[in-house]
Amino acid sequence: QRFQIWGASVNFDYLINKNLMWRLEFRNLQSKDPIFQKIDQSHPNVKNNFFITTMLAAWF
């Protein structure tokens, strides 16, 4: 059996000033098999994993 997974993400970048950028990203991973664990590991695995991340980047 082959490992099959696909993913997609959408992000929004905002340049706060010339040396500071903020990013907001939405990401979804999908599998044909239930391979993703929930935070509460007492529940069964699931087929999708959706999460939101954010970051700040600075450069000089």
N, C-alpha and C positions, 0 to 999 in steps of 0.2 A: 504494500500500500504506500502510495506517495504522500508526502507532506505537501498540502496545498493550502495556501493562504494568500490573501490579497489585502491591500490597504489603500487608504486615501486620506489626504490631509488638505486642509484649507487654512491659510494663515493671513493675518493682518499685521502689517508692519507700519509703525508710526515713528517718524523721525522727530523726536522731541526738540532737539537742537542739532548743531553740526557734529556733536560728539556723543550723542546719546540716542539710542533707538530702543523702542519697546515692541515686542512681538507677542501676539496672541495666536495660538494654534489649536485647531480642532483636528483630532486624528481618530480614525476608526480602522481597526484590523478585523478581518473576517476569515473564518476557517470553515472548511466543510465538516470538521470534527470538533467536538468540545474540548479544546486544548487550553483555554485560558482559565486561570484560577480567579475566583472572587477574593476580595480582601478577607472576608470571613471564610476560611478554608473548610468550614463544616458544610458548606453548600457544594453541590456538584459543579464541575467545570462547565463553562459556557462556550458558545461558538463565536462570540464577538467581544471586542475590547475597545471601548470608546473612552477617550480621555481628552482633557483640555490642559494645555500647558501655557505658561507665560514666561517671558524672560526680558531682562534689561541688558543691553550691550553698550559698553562705553569704550571709546578709543581716543588715543592722544597722539 
